[in-house]
Every structure is written in structure tokens, then in C-alpha cells.
Amino acid sequence: MQISKSRFKAKALEFFRRVEETGEPLIVTDHGKPKLEIRLYHPEKADPLKELKGSVTSYTDPCEPVGADEWEALE
């Protein structure tokens, strides 16, 4: 659905409720050209790889086995 900026200004809360109820995005136009999109907010799910990026402090001999005495969590 598209509406003009002046029409949106007059009934903004009504349009917000409509987007919330239907989930359909709303395009706000200025002089007939699309300028804004009003849509439901969907938080992005955290990407575990992005969370771990940069967390490796050293990377020496990654193929060498690790002994039980070298695990900090076991101490």
C-alpha cells in the first residue's frame, strides 16, 4: 500500500496499527515518489560465526592433540 506523506501525517497512528495487524508494509511517498517504508520489526537472529569472529587469540599447531593436562577448564 502506498500513501502520500501528507495523508500519513494526518493518520500516522491508524497506519501504524494497520501495519501491526496485517503485517503488510506501507510505502510513504513524497510528490509521488517512494521515500519511506514502514514495516514490522523482525530482530535479526544472532549468527554464531559473527559472535565468534576475532575471538581466537592464538592459532599454533591446530592439528596437534591437546592433552588433558592442558585444558584450563579441568583445573
Beta strands, then each sheet from edge to edge (+ up, - down):
strand 1: 2-4
strand 2: 26-30
strand 3: 33-38
sheet 1: 1+ 2+ 3-
end
